[in-house]
Amino acid sequence: MSAYSIVNLKEEVEDSLGARAPGIEGRFARNRIDSEHLGLSYLRYSPGVRSPSAHSHREQEEAYVVISGS
């Protein structure tokens, strides 16, 4: 394996939320980038849709980049 991976989340990672969370597109790339310690997610919410649940981690931090919306 190389020292890095280049992955297009929109084209190479399947939407795994689809029917389970209407209005939310979720693509999770941890396995695709062969990572043990880093999770990489793409989430897209339709207008007016809120996350159906909250969660927390004891040993992991998360960072969010909001591209647009309010």
C-alpha positions in Angstrom: 0.0 0.0 0.0 1.2 3.5 -0.7 1.6 6.2 2.0 -1.6 7.9 1.0 -4.9 7.3 -0.8 -6.9 9.5 -3.2 -10.6 8.7 -3.1 -13.5 10.6 -4.7 -16.2 10.0 -2.0 -19.0 11.0 -4.4 -18.0 8.5 -7.1 -16.1 5.7 -5.3 -17.9 5.2 -2.0 -21.5 4.0 -1.8 -24.2 6.0 0.0 -24.8 3.7 3.0 -27.5 5.7 4.7 -30.0 6.0 1.9 -33.3 4.4 3.0 -32.3 4.2 6.7 -32.1 8.0 7.0 -34.3 9.8 4.4 -32.9 13.1 3.3 -29.4 12.3 4.4 -26.6 11.0 2.1 -23.8 9.3 4.0 -20.6 7.9 2.6 -18.1 6.5 5.0 -14.6 5.8 3.7 -12.5 4.3 6.5 -12.3 0.9 4.8 -11.9 2.4 1.4 -8.8 4.4 2.5 -7.5 1.3 4.5 -7.4 3.3 7.7 -7.3 1.8 11.3 -7.3 5.2 13.1 -8.9 7.8 10.9 -12.5 7.9 9.9 -13.6 9.9 6.8 -17.2 10.7 6.2 -19.2 12.6 3.6 -22.7 13.7 4.8 -25.2 15.7 2.8 -28.5 16.8 4.3 -31.5 17.8 2.3 -33.0 21.3 3.2 -34.9 21.1 6.5 -33.5 17.7 7.5 -31.8 17.3 10.9 -29.7 14.5 12.2 -31.9 11.8 13.7 -29.5 11.0 16.5 -26.5 12.3 18.4 -23.5 10.3 19.5 -20.2 10.7 21.3 -16.7 9.1 21.4 -14.4 8.6 24.3 -11.2 8.2 22.3 -11.9 10.1 19.1 -12.4 13.7 18.0 -14.4 14.9 15.0 -14.0 17.9 12.8 -16.8 19.2 10.5 -16.4 21.2 7.3 -19.7 22.9 6.3 -19.6 23.8 2.6 -22.9 25.6 2.5 -26.3 25.9 4.2 -27.5 27.3 7.5 
